């Protein structure tokens, strides 16, 4: 995910209505300004570069502002973030869908206050022409303690417009004892 906090933050503000129902943030949130910046060529020139940049932009220490402008430069304007999680109250699997701005508004305060760093463990790329899917395993750490607090798999869907790569969607699921990261997405020893 990248984007691990969305599940925690959104679950407190969402009321899934039915098994498998896609939901988004409720009500009005304070909008976090995102400064428009040009994409860095090294961020969008390769599949590996754009995935790496995606992890870098949301990582930082306690009190460190996130690189939301750089982050936004990686994504198609119509991007959707989809966190697939189990509702703790009903047990239903829900897809929580947000736009980039909704994700920023929902997670910024917690990311900055608590600090969070995320890194890729391993990835698998499937490419056909100008489209690609990347399965990228990750671990997220509390920035102040260094303790791993989440692991899972991000699925990036990308396209190449002839000049650069764009992330069109990110879908992720967190690791649980019943849902371990597959061996092919774990670091080689």
N, C-alpha and C positions, 0 to 999 in steps of 0.2 A: 502496500500500500502504500506500503504507503497508506496514509489515511486511516490508520487503525482507530484513532479517537472518534471518528464519526459514529461508529457503532455505539460507543459508550455515551457520547454526548447526545446523540439522537434518540437513543432508547428512553432517556429521561424525558424527552419532549414529544415522543410519538406514542400513539395508541394504535397498534396494529389491529385491524378489524377482523381479519380472517387469515387462515393459513395461506401462506404464499403471496399475500397481497403486497403490492409495492406501495410504499408510503414515502412521504417527504416531510420536511420540517413543518411544524404547525405555527401559525401566527407570525407576527412581525418580530424580527430580531434586529439588533443594532447592526447596521451595515459597516463592515470594515473596509476602509478605502484601499483599493488595489491600484497602485501606480502602474500605468502602461509602460512597458519597456520593450525594446526590440529583442528578439530571440538571439542568444549567443550562437554563433555558427557551430561551436563545439558541442553545444547542447542538442542541436536539432539536425546535425549533419549525418548522424548514424543512429541505428536502432539502439545500440548499447549506450550511446551518449545521451539520448533523450531519457532513457530509463534511469541512468545514473543521476542526471540532473533532477529528475522527479523526486528521488530520495533526498538529494541534497537540499532542495528548496524548503522542505518542511522540517528539517532537522536543525536543532540548535539548543543551546543551554538555557538555563533558567533566566528569564528576563530578556532573552534575545529575540528581537522581532524576526518573523519569518519572511522569506523572500517571495512574497505573494506575486509581485509583478513578474519576476523571473518564472515563477511557477505557472502563471497564467499564459506566458509566452510559449509554453510547451503544448498547450491544448487547443484543439479546434474550438471555435466559439460555441459550438453546440455540444460540447463534451458533457457526459453524464458520469457521475461517480455512483457506483452501486455497491453497497455493503450488504452482504448476505449473512444474516445472523439469526440466532434462535432467540425469540422473545422470552425473557426470563420469567414472565408471569404466565403466559399461555403455553410456552414450549413450541409455538408455531415458528416455522421458518419464514422470515420476512426479507424482502429486498428493500432496503432504504436507499432511495434515489435522490441525488441532489445535483445541482449545477455547481460550477466552480465557485461562484459567489456565495451560494448557500453553504458550501463546505467551508469556505474561509470564515464566514460569519459564525458558523457553529463551532469551529475548532480553535480559532485563533487565540482566544483568551486562555484556554487551558494549555495549549502548546507553549505559549510564552510564559505563563505563570509557573507551570510545573517543569518545563524543559523536556525535550524528547528528541531522541536521535533514532533514525531508522537506516538500516543498511541491507543491501541485497546479500543473500546467502549464495544463491545460484540461479541460473535462468536457462530456459529453453526457448529458442526462437523458431517459429514456423513462418516462412515467407512465401508469398506467391505474387510475383510482379510488384505492384506498388502497394500491396497491403501486407500486414504482418500481425501476428499474435505473439505476445511474449508472456510466458508463465514465469514469474519471478518470485522466488521464496524470499522472505524477509524476516528480520527480527527488529523489534523496537525496544529501546532502553529508556528508562527514566534517566534524564540527563544529570541529575544531581547525585544519584546513587550508583549509576552504571548498571543497575539490575535490569535484566531482560524482563519486560512486562507483557510482551505479545510476540507471536510468530504467526506466520500464515503464508498465503500465496496471493499475489496480485496478478491479475490478468489484464494486460494492456492490449488494446486494439489500436493499431496505428495505420496511417497511410502516408505515402510519399507523393507530394504534388509536383515533382520534377525539380524542386529546389530545396526542399527540406522535409523532415518527418513531422507529423502531427499526431498527438494522442487524441483519439476519438472517444474512447471510453476506458474506464478502469473499473474492474469488478474484483472484489476480494472476499475472502473467507478466512477466518482465523483458525489457527491450529487448536485442536482439543484432543484429549485422549482417544476419542472416537473418530477423529478427523486429523490424523497426523500428516505432516508434510511428506509427500511421496519421496522415496529414496533418490530418484533421479533429480530432485530439486534440492538435495542437501549438498553441502560442500564436500568435495572429494578430500579424503584424508591424506 
